[in-house]
């Protein structure tokens, strides 16, 4: 297991978050709905707002190795009254050199642990690019189930990418199955 610190990001992390997000958008074209071109148009204030923590509605968790941000995962609660029982995971990314060492599992476990403490949130949804088989396996290992597939969800040039739609139903008795790996 790679030694790391996992914590909620704050305004002081906006620069590091922006840089890591740009790396994600440049290196994993098929994994995100946003593009590096769109990212470069955003101001630092946008990133500070995007990662500002409002524990009942949104947060971004980051993993740091040697003081450097190497992984992120965000959660945002649906704002509409009839949908506030749902939250969505977004922006999951790990630098290539830290993959396969359990860090993604620990990061996702922390996001789910925090999400389970949000009053009224009953399910967590996400969309993952179908070719991202390692990510899909990670989500399945945390109890997510697939409920659909959006064909041609993303278009990159002339190529289309399907997205797997997944959900995790939280139970009040056992909100998050963290026995799999809570390190």
C-alpha positions in Angstrom: 0.0 0.0 0.0 1.3 3.4 -1.0 1.7 5.8 2.0 -0.7 8.7 1.5 -2.9 11.3 3.1 -6.5 11.4 2.0 -8.6 14.5 2.9 -11.2 16.9 1.6 -9.8 19.6 -0.6 -10.1 23.2 0.3 -9.6 26.6 -1.4 -5.8 26.3 -0.9 -5.8 23.2 -3.1 -7.4 24.9 -6.1 -4.1 25.3 -8.0 -3.1 21.6 -7.5 -6.6 20.4 -8.3 -6.7 22.5 -11.5 -3.3 21.0 -12.6 -4.3 17.4 -11.9 -7.6 17.9 -13.6 -5.9 19.2 -16.7 -3.6 16.2 -16.7 -6.6 13.9 -16.4 -8.4 15.6 -19.3 -5.3 15.4 -21.5 -4.2 11.9 -20.7 -7.6 10.2 -20.4 -9.6 11.7 -23.3 -12.3 9.0 -23.2 -12.9 9.1 -19.5 -14.4 12.6 -19.0 -17.2 14.7 -20.4 -15.1 17.9 -20.1 -12.2 18.7 -22.4 -8.7 20.2 -21.8 -9.7 23.0 -24.1 -12.7 23.9 -21.9 -10.6 23.5 -18.8 -8.0 26.0 -19.9 -10.8 28.7 -20.2 -11.7 28.5 -16.6 -10.5 31.0 -14.0 -8.9 30.1 -10.6 -12.1 31.3 -8.9 -14.0 28.6 -10.8 -11.8 25.9 -9.3 -12.0 27.3 -5.8 -15.8 27.2 -6.1 -15.8 23.7 -7.6 -13.8 22.2 -4.8 -15.3 24.3 -2.0 -16.7 21.9 0.6 -20.3 22.0 1.6 -20.4 18.7 3.5 -24.2 18.3 3.0 -24.1 18.9 -0.7 -20.6 18.6 -2.3 -17.0 17.9 -1.7 -13.8 16.7 -3.4 -11.5 14.3 -1.7 -7.9 14.2 -2.7 -5.0 11.8 -2.1 -1.6 13.2 -1.4 1.7 11.4 -1.7 4.8 13.2 -0.5 2.7 16.4 -0.2 1.7 16.2 -3.9 -2.0 15.8 -5.0 -2.1 12.5 -7.0 -5.8 11.5 -7.0 -9.2 13.1 -6.7 -12.8 12.1 -6.5 -15.8 14.4 -6.1 -19.4 14.0 -4.9 -22.3 16.4 -5.5 -25.8 16.1 -4.3 -28.7 16.7 -6.6 -30.1 20.2 -5.9 -33.7 19.7 -6.8 -36.1 18.8 -3.9 -37.4 15.6 -5.6 -33.9 14.4 -6.4 -32.0 15.3 -3.1 -32.0 11.6 -2.2 -29.3 11.2 -4.9 -25.7 12.2 -5.1 -23.3 11.7 -8.0 -19.6 10.8 -8.0 -17.5 12.8 -10.5 -14.0 13.6 -11.5 -12.3 10.3 -10.3 -8.7 10.3 -11.5 -5.4 8.8 -10.3 -2.0 9.6 -11.7 -0.7 6.7 -13.7 2.2 6.1 -11.3 -0.1 5.4 -8.3 -2.6 3.1 -9.9 -2.9 -0.5 -8.9 -1.6 0.1 -5.4 -5.0 0.4 -3.5 -5.1 4.2 -3.5 -8.2 4.3 -5.7 -10.0 1.9 -3.4 -9.1 4.0 -0.4 -10.2 7.2 -2.1 -13.5 5.8 -3.1 -14.1 4.3 0.3 -13.6 7.7 1.9 -16.0 9.4 -0.6 -18.6 6.8 0.2 -18.0 7.0 3.9 -18.6 10.7 3.8 -21.6 10.4 1.5 -23.3 7.9 3.8 -23.2 10.5 6.6 -25.2 13.0 4.6 -28.7 13.2 5.9 -31.3 12.1 3.3 -28.9 10.7 0.7 -30.1 7.3 -0.3 -28.2 6.5 -3.4 -25.0 7.3 -5.2 -24.8 7.4 -9.0 -22.0 7.6 -11.5 -21.3 7.3 -15.2 -18.0 5.7 -16.3 -16.7 5.3 -19.8 -17.3 1.7 -20.9 -13.6 1.2 -21.9 -12.5 2.0 -18.3 -12.7 -1.6 -17.2 -10.5 -1.2 -14.1 -12.7 1.6 -12.8 -15.9 -0.4 -13.5 -14.4 -3.3 -11.5 -13.5 -1.0 -8.6 -17.1 0.4 -8.5 -18.5 -3.2 -8.6 -16.2 -4.1 -5.7 -17.8 -1.3 -3.6 -21.3 -2.6 -4.3 -22.3 -0.5 -7.3 -24.5 -2.1 -9.8 -25.0 -1.3 -13.5 -28.5 -0.1 -14.4 -27.9 1.0 -18.0 -25.6 2.1 -20.7 -25.7 5.3 -22.6 -24.6 4.7 -26.2 -22.5 7.4 -27.7 -22.4 9.4 -24.5 -19.2 11.1 -25.5 -17.9 12.0 -29.0 -14.2 12.6 -29.5 -13.5 13.5 -33.1 -15.3 10.9 -35.1 -15.2 8.3 -32.3 -18.0 7.6 -29.8 -17.7 6.3 -26.3 -20.5 4.6 -24.4 -20.9 5.2 -20.7 -21.9 2.6 -18.1 -24.5 4.0 -15.6 -24.1 2.7 -12.1 -25.8 3.1 -8.7 -25.1 2.2 -5.1 -28.2 2.1 -2.8 -27.3 3.2 0.7 -29.0 1.3 3.6 -29.6 3.0 6.9 -28.5 -0.3 8.6 -25.2 -0.7 6.7 -24.7 2.6 4.8 -21.4 1.7 3.2 -19.8 -1.7 2.9 -16.3 -0.7 4.0 -15.1 -4.1 5.1 -13.6 -4.6 1.7 -10.7 -2.2 2.4 -10.8 0.7 4.9 -7.1 1.4 5.2 
